[in-house]
């Protein structure tokens, strides 16, 4: 027991150390971002203030620390970032941390619903194609997987807007009406499903656009894992004992087949949090992805730096969490 605890503590320390090193590397790249692009924030400010002289621009560069070397900028940016200070928006004059805090919940909930939809469809599809291997259902699942991987999310988004929003008028083409998760509690208290639906309907099209490729990937992973588990001796033994087929599939086979999907879920959630830029732009979604795109157009570098840093940190933290949880879920890994 003590050896196992020592091994787990060693794992936690090593993973945390690697995560810190990666985050420091990200901060170095982000703090150097201004140096890597043409022009600087002062040029953007001067473009909106024609009365600024060259001397005024030089003083502003000095005050913003743009004249310092990259190592000095790195140390300064890291010191402020650790304290939660990511600078001030050039265009809006608002602390960047405040803007990120306002936009991040919308992106996080969109990623959450996309992942939920992905597993709602991927799990039964993966099970069915595994149990009906070589049948028309298996071939249909393969076709869906290929279609999902090869279809760009923005193309699917535009097609769904044209069909479900413009032609059928079932769902809104864009916009955001608050958190659907918070609306669940309000709907329960008031006894009105419409409260939840009015918020959730805005999530459906963007969430499906993000989830489609995840459905294809997860369904194939579950299928492969199910086929492997169904050939194990304990499944044969349970079948020989007369255990009902449905119980064998759901309680024994699926439970073991979902283990590799746990790792995928962490990777996919991290990718969704940092990869919703295009979908948020298509659906006018008020998340950090759209905030980054709008900031790029006006060269608001502090916001761009903050979005990159926050996305990278969230991705690293999620992967670290899944890596640790996986050792508790799978005894084979825990005892290594």
N, C-alpha and C positions, 0 to 999 in steps of 0.2 A: 504493500500500500504506500509506504513512504517513497519507494523507488518510483512508483507511478506518479505520485504528487511531484516529486523532483523532476521527472521527465516532463510533466505538464508545465511546471514553472519555467523550466529551461526553454520549452517551446514558446511560451508566452513572451519571455524576454527576447528571444531571437526574432520572433515575428514582429514584435514592437520595435526592435532596433532597425530591422529592414524597412519597416513602414516609415520610420523617422528619416532614414537616409533617403528614401524615395521622395518624401515630402520636401526635404531640403533641396533635392535636385529640381523639383518642380518650382519651388520658390526662386531658385537661381535663374531658371529659364524665364519665369514670369517677371522677375525684377529686371531682367535684361531685355524685355519685350520692346520697350520704348527705343532701345538702341538698335533694334533689328529692323525697324520699319522706317520708311522715308519720312522725314519731317519729325516733329515732336508736338506735344500738346500745346506749346506756346504758339506754334503756327496756327493751330486751330482757334485758339483764343484771339489771336491777332486778326484772323480772318473776319471775326465778328465784331472787332473793334478797330476800325480803320484809323483811328486817331493815335494808336500806340506807335511810339517811336522805336527805333532799334535799341536805344538805351533802355527803354522800358522792358522790351522783350528780353534783353540780357539779364536785367535785374530779376525778372520773373523766373527765368531759367535757373538763376542762382538760388532763388528762394525755394523752388520746387526740387532742387537737388539734381537737376539734369546735367550739370557741369561736372559732377563727381564721377569717379571711375566706377566700373561695374562692380568690383568687390565692395566699394563703399555703398553703392546703391543697394546691393544685396543685403548687407548688414543692416542698413536702415529699414528696408522693406520688411525683413524678417523680424526685426525688433517691434515694428508697429503691428505687423500681422499677428504676432503672438499675443499682443494686447487687444486684438480684435479691431484694430484700426487699419483699414484697407484704402485709406485716402478719401478724397472728395470728388464727386463727379464734376468734370469740367463744364459740361453743359448745364446741368441742373443745380449745381452748387449744394448738393445733398450728400451726406456721408454714404459711401458705397455700401457699407455694412447694412444700413437701413434699407437700401434698394434691394439688396440680395435677400434680406429677411422677408421683405414684402412679396418677392417673386418666387422664392424657393418652395413654399408650400404648394403652389399650383403645379409646379413641375413634379414635385415628389408624389402628389396624389395622382397625377396623370400616369406616372410610371407605375404606381401601385395598381391602378385599375387595369393597365395594359398587361401587367404580369398576372393578375387574377384571371383576366379573360384568356390569356395564353394557356394557363393550366386547366381552366374549365374545359377547353376544347382539346388540348393536347393529351391529357390523361386518358379519357375514353377512346380517343383516336389511336393512341399508342397501344392500349390494351387490345382493342378490336383487331388491329392489323397484326398483332403478335399471335393472337388466338386463331386468326383466320389466315395464317401464312400461306402465300401462294394463291389466294382466292382473289376475286374481283375487288373485294374490300381492301385487301393489301395493296393491290395495284392502284386503287383510288387514293389510298393514303400516300403512296409514293408520289403520285401525280400532284397531290396537294402540297407535299413537302418541297418538290422541285419548283412548283409555282410560287410558294411562299418565299423561298430563298432567292428566286430570280426576279421577283417583282419589287421595284423600288417603292419605299414607303410613301414618297411624295406623289407618285403616280396613282397608287391605290387611294390616297387621300383625295386627290382631285376627282377621280372617277366616282368615289362615294359621294362627294359633294354634289356632283352633277346629277347623280341618280336619286339619292335619298333626300337631298335638300332642295334641289331645283325642280326635278321632275315629280317626285312623290310628295315633297314637302312634309316628310315625317320628322326629320331631325334638323336642328339648326346647323348652318354652314360654318359658323364661327362664334366666338364669344365665350364667356365664362360667367357663371352665376353663383359662384361661391363653392365651398367644399361640399361634396356629396356625402362624405363620411360624417360631417357635422349635421347634415340634413337628415341622416338616418335617425339620430337621437331626437331631433325636433319632430320628425314624422311620427315616431313612436309616442311621444308625449302628447302631440295634438291629434293623433289617430288619423292622419291624412297622408296617404301614400303620395299624393300629388306634390307634397313638399319635397320629398326625396326625388321624385321624377323630374321636377323642374330644374334641379341642380344636376342630376346624373345624366340627363339627355345631352348635355353639352360635352360630356366625357366620351360618349359612345364612339363617334366617328374618329376622333384623334386616338383614342385608346385602341381601337381595332387596327388603325393604320400602323401603330407601333407593335401590336401584338401578332400580326399576321405572320411575320417571319419567325417569331418566337414559337408560335404554334407548330410550324413546320419542323423547326430544330428539335423542340422538346418531344414532339410525337415520335420522331425517329430515334431519339435517345431512349425514350421509354420502351419503344418496340424492341430495340436491340437488347436492352437490359432485361426485359420480360422474357425474351427468347432464351437468354442465357440462364436466367433463374429457373425457368420451367424445366430445364434439363438437369437440375441439381437432384441429388439423391433424396433430400428431405421432401421435395415435391412428390417424387415417386413413392416414398414411404407414406406420405399423407394420403395419396390417391389409393394406395393398397389398403389403408385402414378404413376406407370408405368415407373420408371427409368430403362433404359436398364440394362440387367443382367451383361454385361461386365463392365459397369461403377460402378455398385454396388460392384462387386468383387474387382476391382482394386483400385477404389478411396475410398471406404468406408471400406470394409472388410479387404483388405490387409493392408491398412494404419494403422489400429488398431492392426492387427495381428503381425505386424513387431515390435511393442514396446518391447516385451520380447526378441526379437532377438538382439536389440541394446545392451542390457546387455551382452548377449552371445558373441557378436562381440568383445567387450572389453576384456573379459576373454580369448577368443580364440586367439586374436592378441597377448596378453601377453604370452599365452602358446606357440604360434608359435615362438615368438622371443627367448624364453628360451628353447624350446624343439625341435629344428631342428638338434640336435647333430647327431643322427643316419643318417638322410637323407643327411646331409651335408657330412658325412663320405662316404656314399655309392656313392654319385655323385661327390666326390672330390670338393665340393663347398667351396670357400674361405671365409667362414663366421666365426663368433665367436664360433659356435659349433665345427667346425673342429679344430679351434685354440685351444680350450679347450682340445680336445682329443689328439692332438699332444703334448700339454704341459704336460698332464698326463703321457704320455709315457716317457718323459724325466724328469719328476718331477720338472717342472718349476713352482714353487708355486706362485710367484707373478702374473703370467698370469691366473692361475686357480682361485686365489682369486678375481682378477679383473672381470673375466667373470661371476662368481657367483654373485658378487655385482652388476654389471651393469644389468644382467638379472633380478635380484630381484627388483632393482629400477625401471626398465622399466615396469615390471609387475604391481608394486604398482601404478605408475603414471598413467598407462592406466586405471586401475580399478578406481582410484580416478576420472579421467576425465569422464569416462562413468557414474559413480555414480552421478556426478554433472549434466552432460548433460541430464540424464534421467529425472531429475526434471523439466527441461525446456520442454522436449518433451511431457511428460505425465502430463496433468493438475491435474489428480487425486492424483498423488504423490506430485505435487507442492503445493497443497492446504492442505495437511495433517498437 
